């Protein structure tokens, strides 16, 4: 039976690329929205989900924090993808023919130099790979797309210029979600622990909650806050730390955290991608 991994976007998107790289024997299932991706795993249409969570330029990916805490899904892995964009058009097109370029708003913002260089008019599409499909369907040499190279292969477009992103460190971090909780074993290489919590509405509650990580020598690599239920006084935090909950330091830190917070929930305990060691 073929296993399926769901992702948001059309075939040829960066999410599709990272699925192919790390799950080459799985069927990649495209979904129109993040909500559809979560639903596909929750109802059994897919076994796993590949979700972008951070980008080195654009920051955190919007909407994920709305779905992840209450989804019942668990983070079981992470993968980093170096983002590469190409300027592509219908076969036979030359760059001086192109007048308009289509892509996702973030991709357009990350490729400003090539857009200015050729005096192109940007048009926002819902998805990078979707913009490549649209350009292929238009068959108009004045229209181009900024999209991952995989999209050019899928939609039969010709790459006019490679690596048109402004920054060569453009990298997206993806997490893999599963219905089943699969924790990485302790003592078998670097591990990341992701969790959420709500601070109590008390003076210095966050300071006290985080103190245990410092005194126990735990490195916190992410801390993001979100409003809960539209209330300005209730704040939920998503945190990530190096280490396993069975490690003495992290175990003690999580116990201290519980004194000053409510609703502490572990989202995943998973192997750290080797990319972390490379960039550090």
Steps between C-alpha positions, in 0.01 A plus 500: 500500500644839398550739787403864450644826628292817465631849430354844428535627145492371145737242351844657459483712816787505750293286734469243222878514448579428865251210500676347200843543659419338834210268414580393141296179520189672630217653298502878548145632542447869405246696705353844438547633854677421826162417649453236229846356576417457868160352413657249260712356779229520763247307287749246367526617138872548564740338745720806554506873428791718390451854631726808467539668835783755467688681224838664549378817326122517547496366857225276630241362263159649575199286594696199626460598864122507452488134398787325675410529874148357464558265208595195704794446266859458612831624360720199422773651281640822357665576166669812364479594132723754328248703298589545134284695256523518123354740246312280253274542198356305208764334278665729247457814712788741546535720807457822302152383395375466857295785644314345793610252768264291712571340838404476866532829688793370709688375194455835327631674810801270513590557132483879472837536328414296190161670477664844503781391269259406223233762578230239557152563637433262793165324526413314821388137471378274775791260462842493333440176312146613421643806329715272281191300402315823416785622279512164321126521434521860372766409238591870490873584470446832677398314818751326728500329838737498794479148631714207619684311222279193560202699369675562167538124450141426598336770285737491202640850547845623398728645768619844391711572807595281797542590867324836477442529876661806656667316789691175469420407861126481426398186690168362620457265793230236462353273766342160441171434679347165592186377672718273714744630758844371403769633732867485415691289753719671757877469472501436124613831356372860518127536567256792483199525732209723396226599745233762567392661824288784638649728765299585805382863509746596774788751517828353367328168424684454170834596657450246777372235259810525283746524789514125538640457150787737574587350840489148357717585199231438237539687170170650378506549122146634446247697702196648328185649651142495375175644626248243613132539421543865405587596857782746557574365847529131413817408317606164366864423427658256260848401613774271375805385691801281441475174687270212598237517778674203663825699529542612862540870415198524274291283729566737790437806282162368386404428861582861595310624196183332627498714817452825308296386200189313394434253221857389433486266202786320327452520122794283405836352593693439180852473357673831425565541129876497419453845345494645854857384562615628161381857553626517859 
